[in-house]
């Protein structure tokens, strides 16, 4: 028998995995549709300074921070 904490932890892990999968799907779709000047997740413009410092960046600062937080939780 699982206790409520285990159940909640599993539910949260499942929800985070779903979010990560959705973000990856959106990233791939936007990568096909938009240029490197716009975020692959939210389609906002990536600031010129960020593109200059990180020419390989595909996400705006906010979206990259969100993805980094998700990765740290895994």
C-alpha positions in Angstrom: 0.0 0.0 0.0 1.4 3.4 -1.0 1.2 6.3 1.4 -0.1 9.7 0.3 3.4 11.2 0.1 4.5 8.5 -2.4 1.4 9.0 -4.4 1.8 12.8 -4.5 5.5 12.5 -5.5 4.6 10.1 -8.3 1.8 12.4 -9.5 4.2 15.4 -9.5 6.9 13.4 -11.4 4.3 12.3 -14.0 3.0 15.9 -14.4 6.6 17.2 -14.8 7.4 14.6 -17.4 4.2 15.5 -19.3 5.2 19.2 -19.2 8.7 18.4 -20.4 7.4 16.3 -23.2 5.0 19.1 -24.3 7.8 21.6 -24.2 10.0 19.4 -26.3 7.3 18.9 -28.8 6.6 22.7 -29.0 10.3 23.4 -29.3 10.7 21.1 -32.2 7.6 22.5 -34.0 8.8 26.1 -33.4 12.3 25.3 -34.4 10.9 24.2 -37.8 8.7 27.3 -38.1 10.8 30.1 -36.6 14.3 31.5 -37.0 16.9 31.6 -34.4 15.8 35.1 -33.4 12.7 33.8 -31.6 12.4 31.4 -28.7 11.4 27.9 -29.7 9.1 27.6 -26.7 7.2 30.9 -26.4 8.0 32.5 -29.8 9.1 35.7 -28.1 12.1 37.4 -29.6 15.5 36.3 -28.1 17.2 39.5 -27.0 20.0 40.6 -29.4 22.5 40.7 -26.5 21.7 37.1 -25.6 22.1 36.0 -29.2 25.4 37.8 -29.4 26.7 36.2 -26.2 25.1 32.8 -26.9 24.6 32.4 -30.7 23.5 28.8 -30.1 20.6 29.8 -27.8 17.2 28.6 -28.9 15.2 29.9 -25.9 14.6 33.2 -24.3 16.0 33.7 -20.8 12.6 33.0 -19.1 12.0 29.7 -21.0 15.6 28.6 -20.5 15.3 29.3 -16.8 12.1 27.2 -16.6 13.7 24.3 -18.4 16.8 24.5 -16.2 14.6 24.3 -13.1 12.8 21.3 -14.5 16.1 19.6 -15.2 17.4 20.2 -11.7 14.3 18.5 -10.2 15.0 15.3 -12.1 
